[in-house]
Amino acid sequence: MIRQIEIKLPPFKRGFHLITNIIEKNLPLLPEAGLLNVFIQHTSAGLAINENADPTARIDLEVFMDYLVPEDLSLYSHTMEGKDDMPAHIKSSLIGPSLTIPINDGRLNLGTWQGIYLCEFRNHGGGRRLVVTVYS
């Protein structure tokens, strides 16, 4: 059986944000075993699973991504939407738009220190939409 919902996230500032609780609050009743796929419908933000306890990990991820993909490079030609737009597209391509998480005993089977991140790469990205699919 396949079930699908859409979750509308509020706007988040640029950075890496834990959204595990938002997703879990919006999920339908989960099966005993299955898979959850989370897909973001945007090209300037991504999804990741990483450290959920120490917030400095999220800061370090943002700092490194900004170092890896800087703004204001003269080689960018896609610049009409702002200096943060093309770097946001590149970062989104590197991180990816979707996650697949196992479901066991009716719960997401994340590791002890794992959380789901919204990776917001725009300075003012606005609200984001997630398509969440439960496979049982």
C-alpha positions as CSV (number, residue, x, y, z in Angstrom):
1,M,0.0,0.0,0.0
2,I,1.2,3.5,-0.8
3,R,0.1,6.7,1.0
4,Q,1.2,10.2,0.1
5,I,0.8,13.6,1.9
6,E,2.2,17.0,1.3
7,I,3.7,19.0,4.2
8,K,4.1,22.8,3.9
9,L,7.1,24.0,5.9
10,P,7.2,27.6,7.2
11,P,10.0,29.8,6.0
12,F,13.4,29.1,7.5
13,K,16.4,31.4,7.3
14,R,19.4,30.2,5.4
15,G,21.1,27.2,7.0
16,F,20.6,23.6,8.2
17,H,17.4,23.1,10.2
18,L,16.1,20.1,12.1
19,I,12.6,19.3,10.8
20,T,12.2,15.7,12.1
21,N,9.5,16.7,14.5
22,I,7.5,18.6,11.9
23,I,7.6,15.6,9.6
24,E,6.7,13.2,12.4
25,K,3.7,15.3,13.5
26,N,2.2,15.3,10.0
27,L,2.7,11.6,9.2
28,P,-0.3,9.3,9.0
29,L,-0.3,6.1,11.1
30,L,2.8,4.2,10.0
31,P,2.9,0.5,9.2
32,E,4.9,-2.0,11.3
33,A,7.5,-2.2,8.5
34,G,8.0,-0.1,5.4
35,L,9.8,2.9,3.9
36,L,9.3,6.6,4.1
37,N,10.4,8.8,1.2
38,V,10.6,12.6,1.7
39,F,11.0,14.8,-1.4
40,I,11.4,18.5,-1.5
41,Q,9.8,20.3,-4.4
42,H,12.4,23.0,-4.8
43,T,15.7,23.5,-6.6
44,S,17.4,25.8,-4.1
45,A,17.0,23.7,-0.9
46,G,17.7,20.1,-0.1
47,L,17.2,17.4,2.5
48,A,19.8,15.5,4.6
49,I,20.1,13.2,7.6
50,N,22.8,14.2,10.1
51,E,23.6,15.1,13.7
52,N,20.5,15.9,15.8
53,A,22.1,16.7,19.2
54,D,24.8,19.3,18.8
55,P,23.6,22.4,16.9
56,T,27.2,23.4,16.1
57,A,27.2,20.5,13.5
58,R,24.6,22.4,11.6
59,I,26.6,25.6,11.8
60,D,29.7,23.8,10.5
61,L,27.8,22.3,7.6
62,E,26.6,25.7,6.5
63,V,30.1,27.2,6.9
64,F,31.6,24.4,4.8
65,M,29.0,24.6,2.1
66,D,29.5,28.3,1.8
67,Y,33.3,27.7,1.5
68,L,32.8,25.0,-1.0
69,V,30.3,26.9,-3.2
70,P,30.9,30.7,-2.7
71,E,28.7,33.5,-3.9
72,D,29.8,36.2,-6.4
73,L,31.9,34.0,-8.6
74,S,32.4,35.6,-12.0
75,L,31.9,32.3,-13.7
76,Y,28.2,32.2,-12.8
77,S,25.9,33.3,-15.6
78,H,22.6,32.5,-13.8
79,T,22.6,35.7,-11.7
80,M,19.2,37.4,-12.3
81,E,17.6,36.1,-9.1
82,G,20.3,37.3,-6.7
83,K,23.8,36.4,-5.7
84,D,22.7,33.5,-3.5
85,D,20.6,31.8,-6.2
86,M,23.1,30.0,-8.4
87,P,25.1,28.8,-5.4
88,A,21.8,27.5,-3.9
89,H,21.2,25.5,-7.0
90,I,24.6,24.0,-6.9
91,K,24.4,23.2,-3.2
92,S,20.9,21.6,-3.7
93,S,22.4,19.4,-6.4
94,L,25.2,18.3,-4.1
95,I,22.9,17.5,-1.2
96,G,19.9,16.1,-3.1
97,P,16.1,16.5,-3.0
98,S,15.0,13.3,-1.2
99,L,15.6,10.9,1.6
100,T,14.4,7.3,2.2
101,I,14.0,6.2,5.8
102,P,13.1,2.7,7.0
103,I,10.0,2.2,9.1
104,N,10.1,-0.4,11.9
105,D,7.5,-1.0,14.7
106,G,5.4,1.9,13.3
107,R,8.2,4.4,13.8
108,L,11.0,6.0,11.7
109,N,14.1,3.9,12.2
110,L,16.6,6.8,12.5
111,G,19.8,6.3,14.5
112,T,20.1,7.7,18.0
113,W,21.9,10.9,16.8
114,Q,20.2,11.2,13.4
115,G,17.7,14.0,12.5
116,I,16.2,15.1,9.2
117,Y,17.5,18.5,8.0
118,L,16.0,21.1,5.7
119,C,19.0,22.5,4.0
120,E,17.9,26.0,3.1
121,F,20.4,27.6,0.7
122,R,18.6,30.9,-0.1
123,N,18.7,34.0,2.1
124,H,15.0,34.3,1.8
125,G,13.7,31.0,0.4
126,G,10.2,31.2,1.7
127,G,8.0,28.3,2.6
128,R,8.9,24.9,1.2
129,R,6.8,21.9,0.2
130,L,7.6,18.3,1.0
131,V,5.9,15.3,-0.6
132,V,6.0,12.4,1.8
133,T,5.3,8.9,0.6
134,V,4.8,5.9,2.9
135,Y,5.4,2.4,1.4
136,S,4.1,-0.6,3.3
